[in-house]
Every structure is written in structure tokens, then in C-alpha cells.
Amino acid sequence: MIRYFLLSLGVLAVAAALGIVIEKDPGYILLAIGGVAIETSFWLGLLLFLVLLAGGHWLLRVYQVGFRGTAKLSGYLVQRRQRRSQRDTNEGLIALIEGNYSRARQLLTRAADDVEQPLLNYLAAAQACNALGETKEATELLARAERSTDGADVAIELVQAEMLLNNGRLEECLASLTRAQRNTAKHPSASRLLKEVYQGLKDWDKLLELLPELKKSKRYSADELLELRRQIALGQLAKLRESNKSSEKDLSGWWQKLPRDLQQDVAVIDQYSRQLVALGAEAQAEELLRQQLRKDWRREWVESYGLIAGSEADKQLLVAESWLQERNNDPVLLLTLGRLSLRNQLWGKAREYFENSYRIEPGADVCAELGRLLAYLGEYERSNAFFQEGLQKTTRALPMKLPSKKGQRVA
């Protein structure tokens, strides 16, 4: 309290002293600008100057406060747009994964202008458009993606290649992948897409060249790689079969180049033996199946062995009969022995083998063989019975039985 009192006395003393000075010497100020002159006392001029200075300071503070408020509002609006864009991006990606392509395209394109890195939005939106069949819009979005981000050429090429692959445009997809691999080192995604393109184009030689990269990528299991190698081998074999200029020499050359594990593959052996027979190399096919049956007993190979005419029919029959010691109740082997007996014109032995096979497994093939043999031997009634039984086994049951001849009407 005393401090405020003393402070007030000090202010009054200063004011009284200042009043005495002003009264004694008011001073003089003259301001002349052009033809205008302003005269006033020094102390009044000083007061006006202080008032103007205080007013200017106040205006400056008002401006600063207003500017900060505007900046804060602008920043708030920007952050709000960014949060909304991020939310739209997330929802758009979810919609894309769920297959809601129309909503995904709408959300991703709307958010692209406000996100910091719009590349993902453009690429995902392009995939959505492609799924909707809007290829022109998808191409435009890829172009915008390329303009939005530097150094994303490879990613854009890969997305474009996958879209072309999904649309079945394999040649264009291959061109896009070739450009992508020119711009960078071997890329795992590019290798995967190339695999699917080569499979679609049935370019088995190129797919074979790609195998080391696929193995190096470690994206495929050993079983998957084996299945792919099998597919390549069978594809090459089919290409040889479809070629009018392929010969037994070409087929043997292909077999010699085949890896050893594929030379033991069931599907490959089966197709290779069939192709040998088609080219007239039945002796070679007989030798191949004979060797394989010693390692692995398969019904389909046993049946094929009976359909092949080897170079020595009698020895072929003896080889097959040696297998009977361990498999005397195998209906397929008995069927094969019957066919080989026919080739050696041993009618009685053939009939016995066929009848034994029929008793174990009365299939359509053995019925047909018995019907043919009995017709040749003149037993037409039994032959017809076997032919009818075999026909019934190979067709659906007829919806209605025919009436007996006794009650049959004649129109």
C-alpha cells in the first residue's frame, strides 16, 4: 500500500515538473510539405507522435493476431482434408480388395489430389477401372501416376502388365514386361507375370529359360517347380506332336535332353510312349514301358503294353507272362496277355486270358475283346452277348425296356 502511495507521489511530482517546463518553454515545431505548413508546440507534437506510435503498434498487433488466426484456420482445413483423403484411400483399398470396384475407383480418385503421395491411389484406381472394363480410364490413371511420381516407371509398367494379362492381351503384356525389365534388374513380380504370359502363349522354350529366375525368387515350392517343369516337358512334346515335320529323331533328341527325374515321371512317360507309337516307333515304346514296369507297376502302362506291337511279338508275350507269377489275379495284365496272344495268333490262350480277366473285372474293354474273338471263332450268339454287355457298360441306362418279341405288335 505504501509502495503504491509513493509511486503516485512520484508520478505527480514528475507531472508537476513537466508542467512547469512546458509553461516556461513550450518549444516550437514547423512541418512544411510542399505548400502546406503545420506549426505546433514541441510538447504537443511529442504527444501526437506518441499517440500515433501507440496507434500504429495497436494496429500491428491486431494484424498479427488476425494473420495467425487465418493461418491456424487454413492449417486446420488442410489437415482436415488430408485426414479425409487418408480415410478415403484406406476405404478405397478395402473396397478394391472386396471387389467393390466402382466404390474403390470413386474413393481413390477423389483422395488422390490431397494425399502426399498419390501414386498408390492412381495405381489402385487404375486396377479398379480395369476390373470394370474401363480400359481408357485405366490408361489415363496410369499416365497421371507416372506424372505424379518420379522413379515409379517400373511399378507402373508392372501394374499395366498385370492388367493386360487379366484382359488376355498377352502380346502387349509381354512387351510391357520387356520394357520393365530393361529399366531395372530382374524383378520377382516381372518373373511371375512372365511365367503366366509364356504359359498362355505356350512358349515352352522361353518358360524353360525363365526357370532359374523363378527358382531364385524362392516364391515357389519344390512341388510347384516340379509341376512347372512337367508342364514344360509335356508342352514341348505336344508341340512336337502337332508339328508335321517332327520325326522319330526329333523325339529321341527331346528325350535325351530331358532331365533324369522327368524321364521317370509317369505323365511324361505316358505321353512319350504314345508319341513313339504315333510315329511308328513301337519297338522303342515297348522297350520303354518294359523298363518302367520293372520299376513301377501301373495299370495304365500295363494296358498300353498290350496295345503296342513290339519288334518280336513272341518275346513280348513271354515278358508279360513272367509278370503273371506275382500278379496272377490282375485283370489288366490278363487283358494285356490276351491281346498279346491274339497278336501271336494263339486263339485258345487269348480266350482263356480274356475269360479270366472278365471273371475278375468284367469291364467294357474285355467284353469287346471277347466279342471280337468269339465272332472270329464263329460263336456268334456268345459274341453278340458280350458286345451288348460291353455297350451297356459304356452308355447310360436306357429309359425304357423294349417289349418281348412275343407281345410285339406289327404296324
Secondary structure in CASP SS format (residue, H / E / C, confidence):
PFRMAT SS
TARGET T0000
AUTHOR 0000-0000-0000
METHOD secondary structure of the structure
MODEL  1
M C 1.00
I H 1.00
R H 1.00
Y H 1.00
F H 1.00
L H 1.00
L H 1.00
S H 1.00
L H 1.00
G H 1.00
V H 1.00
L H 1.00
A H 1.00
V H 1.00
A H 1.00
A H 1.00
A H 1.00
L H 1.00
G H 1.00
I H 1.00
V H 1.00
I H 1.00
E H 1.00
K H 1.00
D C 1.00
P C 1.00
G C 1.00
Y C 1.00
I E 1.00
L E 1.00
L E 1.00
A E 1.00
I E 1.00
G C 1.00
G C 1.00
V E 1.00
A E 1.00
I E 1.00
E E 1.00
T E 1.00
S C 1.00
F H 1.00
W H 1.00
L H 1.00
G H 1.00
L H 1.00
L H 1.00
L H 1.00
F H 1.00
L H 1.00
V H 1.00
L H 1.00
L H 1.00
A H 1.00
G H 1.00
G H 1.00
H H 1.00
W H 1.00
L H 1.00
L H 1.00
R H 1.00
V H 1.00
Y H 1.00
Q H 1.00
V H 1.00
G H 1.00
F H 1.00
R H 1.00
G H 1.00
T H 1.00
A H 1.00
K H 1.00
L H 1.00
S H 1.00
G H 1.00
Y H 1.00
L H 1.00
V H 1.00
Q H 1.00
R H 1.00
R H 1.00
Q H 1.00
R H 1.00
R H 1.00
S H 1.00
Q H 1.00
R H 1.00
D H 1.00
T H 1.00
N H 1.00
E H 1.00
G H 1.00
L H 1.00
I H 1.00
A H 1.00
L H 1.00
I H 1.00
E H 1.00
G C 1.00
N C 1.00
Y H 1.00
S H 1.00
R H 1.00
A H 1.00
R H 1.00
Q H 1.00
L H 1.00
L H 1.00
T H 1.00
R H 1.00
A H 1.00
A H 1.00
D C 1.00
D C 1.00
V C 1.00
E C 1.00
Q C 1.00
P C 1.00
L H 1.00
L H 1.00
N H 1.00
Y H 1.00
L H 1.00
A H 1.00
A H 1.00
A H 1.00
Q H 1.00
A H 1.00
C H 1.00
N H 1.00
A H 1.00
L C 1.00
G C 1.00
E C 1.00
T H 1.00
K H 1.00
E H 1.00
A H 1.00
T H 1.00
E H 1.00
L H 1.00
L H 1.00
A H 1.00
R H 1.00
A H 1.00
E H 1.00
R H 1.00
S H 1.00
T C 1.00
D C 1.00
G C 1.00
A C 1.00
D H 1.00
V H 1.00
A H 1.00
I H 1.00
E H 1.00
L H 1.00
V H 1.00
Q H 1.00
A H 1.00
E H 1.00
M H 1.00
L H 1.00
L H 1.00
N H 1.00
N C 1.00
G C 1.00
R C 1.00
L H 1.00
E H 1.00
E H 1.00
C H 1.00
L H 1.00
A H 1.00
S H 1.00
L H 1.00
T H 1.00
R H 1.00
A H 1.00
Q H 1.00
R H 1.00
N C 1.00
T C 1.00
A C 1.00
K C 1.00
H C 1.00
P H 1.00
S H 1.00
A H 1.00
S H 1.00
R H 1.00
L H 1.00
L H 1.00
K H 1.00
E H 1.00
V H 1.00
Y H 1.00
Q H 1.00
G H 1.00
L H 1.00
K C 1.00
D C 1.00
W H 1.00
D H 1.00
K H 1.00
L H 1.00
L H 1.00
E H 1.00
L H 1.00
L H 1.00
P H 1.00
E H 1.00
L H 1.00
K H 1.00
K H 1.00
S H 1.00
K C 1.00
R C 1.00
Y C 1.00
S C 1.00
A H 1.00
D H 1.00
E H 1.00
L H 1.00
L H 1.00
E H 1.00
L H 1.00
R H 1.00
R H 1.00
Q H 1.00
I H 1.00
A H 1.00
L H 1.00
G H 1.00
Q H 1.00
L H 1.00
A H 1.00
K H 1.00
L H 1.00
R H 1.00
E H 1.00
S C 1.00
N C 1.00
K C 1.00
S C 1.00
S C 1.00
E H 1.00
K H 1.00
D H 1.00
L H 1.00
S H 1.00
G H 1.00
W H 1.00
W H 1.00
Q H 1.00
K H 1.00
L C 1.00
P C 1.00
R H 1.00
D H 1.00
L H 1.00
Q H 1.00
Q C 1.00
D C 1.00
V H 1.00
A H 1.00
V H 1.00
I H 1.00
D H 1.00
Q H 1.00
Y H 1.00
S H 1.00
R H 1.00
Q H 1.00
L H 1.00
V H 1.00
A H 1.00
L C 1.00
G C 1.00
A C 1.00
E H 1.00
A H 1.00
Q H 1.00
A H 1.00
E H 1.00
E H 1.00
L H 1.00
L H 1.00
R H 1.00
Q H 1.00
Q H 1.00
L H 1.00
R H 1.00
K H 1.00
D C 1.00
W C 1.00
R C 1.00
R H 1.00
E H 1.00
W H 1.00
V H 1.00
E H 1.00
S H 1.00
Y H 1.00
G H 1.00
L H 1.00
I C 1.00
A C 1.00
G C 1.00
S C 1.00
E C 1.00
A H 1.00
D H 1.00
K H 1.00
Q H 1.00
L H 1.00
L H 1.00
V H 1.00
A H 1.00
E H 1.00
S H 1.00
W H 1.00
L C 1.00
Q C 1.00
E C 1.00
R C 1.00
N C 1.00
N C 1.00
D C 1.00
P H 1.00
V H 1.00
L H 1.00
L H 1.00
L H 1.00
T H 1.00
L H 1.00
G H 1.00
R H 1.00
L H 1.00
S H 1.00
L H 1.00
R H 1.00
N C 1.00
Q C 1.00
L C 1.00
W H 1.00
G H 1.00
K H 1.00
A H 1.00
R H 1.00
E H 1.00
Y H 1.00
F H 1.00
E H 1.00
N H 1.00
S H 1.00
Y H 1.00
R H 1.00
I H 1.00
E C 1.00
P C 1.00
G C 1.00
A H 1.00
D H 1.00
V H 1.00
C H 1.00
A H 1.00
E H 1.00
L H 1.00
G H 1.00
R H 1.00
L H 1.00
L H 1.00
A H 1.00
Y H 1.00
L C 1.00
G C 1.00
E C 1.00
Y H 1.00
E H 1.00
R H 1.00
S H 1.00
N H 1.00
A H 1.00
F H 1.00
F H 1.00
Q H 1.00
E H 1.00
G H 1.00
L H 1.00
Q H 1.00
K H 1.00
T H 1.00
T C 1.00
R C 1.00
A C 1.00
L C 1.00
P C 1.00
M C 1.00
K C 1.00
L C 1.00
P C 1.00
S C 1.00
K H 1.00
K H 1.00
G H 1.00
Q C 1.00
R C 1.00
V C 1.00
A C 1.00
END
